[in-house]
Amino acid sequence: MVTDYDAFAEEYDDKARNSPHIVEYDRPALLELLGDIAGSRVLDAGCGSGLYAEELLRRGAEVIALDKSAQLLDIARARLGEQVQWVRHDLTEPLHWLPDRSVDHVLMALVIHYLEDPVPALREIHRVLRDTGSVVLSTHHPASDWHRLGGSYFADEMYDDTWSTGWVMRYRRRPLQTITSEFTQAGFRIDELVEPRPAQAMLTSSPRTYERLRQEPGFISFRLTKR
């Protein structure tokens, strides 16, 4: 049975705050892709407990943050207060509360692989994004999924992943060609593709993880703009 984040929100927040994969791998790569966001309106789509939103605020952005987990949003609100516009929302549903071309940038940090069909969500993001804006997102590297799960690299399927904590998550594995094709279907082009390297600080905090991520990919990041 797949576990909902509401069931372990506090434990997840604690893990995420101290995770080398987040702090010294994914987040630096995404923030570099976003660039200067001071004065911009940024949608944090799948904000979790607000750890990325906190950095967006620090960099001078106006932040709208959504997540379908009420418990994670409560933690995020406790952390950052009403500096952020918090919205409980499932990305499988339309963003009916956001007007067309109303945000400058969209951040989707390790979110898209939860969606069985991400194209409708990406089309909604395309709708609310200004024509000069960008989408920055990260996901599991398809080669990493293939290495861990075996079978065919070209498999496109949902699978259940049991974390060391006992939490069970449902993700989608798919090849790189499928990922990029879905961006195109939603009206985007890829401006940049990044296979991150771990930050030097990880050599101290988690040397084994650092050495592994220096040799093989864990995540992959993209910056998308409207076609």
Disulfide bonds with the S-S distance in Angstrom:
none
